[in-house]
Amino acid sequence: MSPENRAARRKLWIATGLCFAFFCVELVAGIWSGSLAILSDSFHLLSDIAGFGISLTALYLSSQPATDRHSFGFHRAEIIGAVVSTFLIWVLTAGLLYEAVNRLRDPQPIDGKIMFITAAIGVGGHGHDDEGATAATPLITNPAPKILNINVHSAAIHVIGDLLSSIGVLISAGIIWYDPTKTMVDPICTFIFSIFVVLTTVRLMSNSFSVLMEGTPAHIDPAAVLQDLRAVPGVTDVHDLHIWSMTVGQVALVAHAVTPTVGESFSADVYNEVLLKCREIVCVKYAIHHSTIQIDVGPDDHCNPRMCRR
């Protein structure tokens, strides 16, 4: 493991430990005080813990060699973990929403003092998430600067969202502490924060399903790749183009480039130049470093019945 990955792993473990400690505090305080808003904020922290755990898993699996049975390695375990953890968080959030509806119908007493103290601790605790989110960013190993900037921006938004949710709980706790009859503020906050939890995890679930379904990454335009490959001198057509993610930041490509029949006008040297040029476009322009490009000599090469005969 590289020094950069070791440093990232160390920061992630620290961030995970801090998040887990605050999660336990908020979980106990939420049950003790009877505040659903505190519980919903603790589940928001749980989503952070899941994200850090997935990043740690990715670091570990990325260092494991591929096997004969798993030739692509074990990177997709990260994606499976993301889907499972997000689904569990959604189930917990649905349970909180159900309980919030019951609280609106039948208000329960809430200890505003405990709720306020816990929320105040949470506001300070979410400030430490910034380091963990920054540490998680290098795990997105896509070399494209644009994608890296998007991930940094996304991490910053997530940290701000965590802080705002904790401030919201703090304000609600202050209202209930000042006037214990205003307990309806608590389930209302639960609704707001539960929706926020879903909104902050739905993109993760969407991206995970896209990887599992071997969809083309959003930052790559297949039509543009096809156009660039067809523009290579000596290429008459390109077909069977497939672009997919093996995991986040690791993109693969396969394609068939059709060339004229080898002869006086198209030598073996030109054939190799076409292959090298196609690979250069895919690697340099689109940062796809795992590519397989097959050269079809003549338009009927790929569809030759003798090649498909069993």
N, C-alpha and C positions, 0 to 999 in steps of 0.2 A: 504494500500500500504506500502511495506517495506521501511525502510530508504534508502536502496540502490537504489530502484526504484525511490524514491522521489528525490534523488541526481541526478540520471541519467536524470529524467524529467526536473529538473532545468537547467542542463547543455545543454540539447537539446533545451530548449526554448531560452537560450542565443545564442546558435549556429544558431538556426533558425532565430532569430532576426537579427544577424549580417549578415547572408547570404542574408536575404531579403533586408536589407539596401544596401548592395553592389550590389544586383541584380537591385534595382531601380536606383542606380547611373549609372551602366553600361548600363541599358536600355535607360535612358534619354540621356546619353553621346553618345551612339551608334547612336541614331536617330539624335541628334544634329550635331555630327561630320560627319555623313554619313558612318560610319564604320560598315561593316557587321561582321568583326572579333570581334569587341566589343560586338555586338548583340549576336553572337554565343557563346561568353564566358559568357554572361549574362544568356543564356539558359542552359549552363553547370551548372551555379550556381542554376538555377531553378530545375535542376535534384537533386542537393544536398538538396534543400529545400523540395522537394517531399520526398526524403529519410528520412529526419528528421521528416517530418510530419507523414509518415507511422510509424516510430518508436514511436512517441508520441501517435498515435492512438492505437498501439499495447499495450503500457503501460496502457492506459485507459481501453481498452476492456478486457485486462487480469485480471483486478480487478472487472469486472462485472460477477455476478453469472450466471450460466446456467439456462435456463427455461425449462418448459415442452415441449415447441415447438422447442426450440433450445438446445437440451441436451448436445451438444458439446461446447456450449458457442458461442461467437462472434469473435473468433480469426481470422477467415478467411476474415473478413472485411479488415484486414491488407493486405491480398494478393490481394483482388479485387482492393483496393486502389492503390497498386503497379502497377497492370496491366493498370489501367485507366491513372494514372499519367505518366507512361512510354510511353504509346501510344500518349498522348497529346504532350509530349516532342518530339517524333519522327515526329509528324505532323508539329510542329513549325520548327524543323530542316530541314524537306523537303522544307518548304517555304523559308528558308534561302538559301538552295542549289539552288533553282530555281532562286532566286534573284542574287546569285553569278554568275550563268551562264549569266544572263542578264548584269551584271557588266563587265564580260569579253568581251562581245560583244560591250557594250556601257559604257566605264569607266565614273565614276562620281567623281567630286571633293570631297576630304576628308580633314577635318581639322586635320592635323597631331598633332598639339599641344594639342588639347583637347583629342585626342585619346591617346597620350603618357601619359598625366597626369592621365587619367582614368585607363590606363593599369598599371601605377605605383602604384596607390591606390589598384588595384586588386591584385597585387603581395603581398602587405602587408596584404590584407584582407584574401587571401586564407590561410595564415599562421594560422588564427584562426580556420580553419576547423578542424585542428588536434584534438582540444579538443572535438568538436562535434562528430567526427568520433569515438573517444575513448569512449565517453559517450554512443554512440549507440551500442557499442559492447556487453554490458551486456544484451541487449534485446534479443540476441540470447541465449535462455535459455537452449540449449542443454548441458548437463553436461559433454559430452565427451571432454577432454582437447584438443584432436587433432582438433576437429571442432572449438573450441574456438580460437586456434592458427591460423587456416585458416582465420577466420573472422578478427582477429587483423592484420594479414598480408595483407588481402584484403583492410582493412581500410587505412593502411599505404600507399599502392600502389595508392589508390584513392586520398589521400591528395597530394602525389608527382605529380600525373597526373594533378591535379588542378593547382599546382604551375607551372609546366612546360608549361601548356597552357597559363597561364597569362604572363609568361616570353616570350613566342612566340609572343603574341600580343604586348608586350612592344617593342620587337625588330622590329616588323613590323611597329609599330607607329613611332619609331625612324627613320626608313628608309624613311617613307612618310613625316615626319616632315623635314628631311634633304633635300629630293628631292620630292616635291609635284607631280612630273610627274610619280612617281613609284606607282601609285594607284592600279596597278594590284596585288601588294603584298596582298592587303586586301581581295579580293575574293579567292585568293589562300589559305590564312590562314583560311578563312571561310570553304573551302573544308576540310582542314586538321582537324580543330576543330570539324566540324560536324561529320566527321567519328569517331573522338575520343569520342564524346558524345554517338553515337550509340554503339560503342564497350564497353563503360563503363556501358551501361544500358541493353545490350542484355542478359547478364548473369542473371540480376534481372528478366527480362521478362521470360527467360527460366525456372528459378527456380519457378517463380510464376505459370506458366502453369503446371509445374510438380506437384505442390501442388494441384491445382484445378482439375487436372486429376487423383489425388490420386495415383501418382507414388511413387515407393519406393525411399526413400532418397538416394542420391548418395553415402553417406558414409557407407551404410549398404548393405552387400552382402546377398541376399536372399538364395543363395545356401549354404552359410556358416551357416546361421541360421537353415536351413533345416537339414543340416548334424549334427549340434550340438544337435538338438532336437531328431533326430533319434538315436543318440548315448546314450540317457538316458536309463539306465537299466529299462527294463519293457516295453519300447516302441518298437513296431514292425514296425510302419510306421507313417508318418506324411503327411497330405494332407490338401487342402484348406488353404494354408498359404497365408495370405495377410498382407502386411506391407505398411503403407502410412503415410503421414504427415497431421495432422489436421491444422497445420500452421508451420512456421519455428521453428525448435527446439522442436516440440511436436509430437512425433511419436507414432502411435498406431499399434497394431498387433492382429490378430486373427488366430487361427490354430486349427486343429483337430489332436490329438495324438491318435493313435490306440494302444490298449493294448489287451493282451489275455483275454479270457472270465474269469470272476470272478469265482474262485473255490478254490480248495485246493492249487494250485500252484500260485494263484494270489489273495491275500486277499484284503479287503477294505483298510487296512493300507498301503499296497504297492501301491494301487491306489492313495491314498493321497500323498504318497512320490513322485510318478511320477509327479503329478500335481505341487507340490512344487518345484521339481527340474527343471521342464520346466520353471516355472515362474522365478526362480532364474537365469537361463541362460539368459533369455530374459532381465531381469532387470539389472543384474550386468554386464554381458559381453557386451550387446548391448545398455544399457541405455534406454531401452524402458519401460516406467513406466505405460503405459496404454495398458494392454494386456488382451485378453480373450482366454483361452485355453480350448477347450472342449475335454473330454476324450471319445473316442469311444471304447466301450467294445466289442472286436471282430471285424473282418474285415467287417462284414455285418451290423454293428450297424447303421452307418450313412446312409446306403442305404436301410434300412429296409422299404419295401413298406408300412407297416402299419403306419410308421412315416410320410410318404408323402401323405397319403390318405386324401382327403378333404371331 
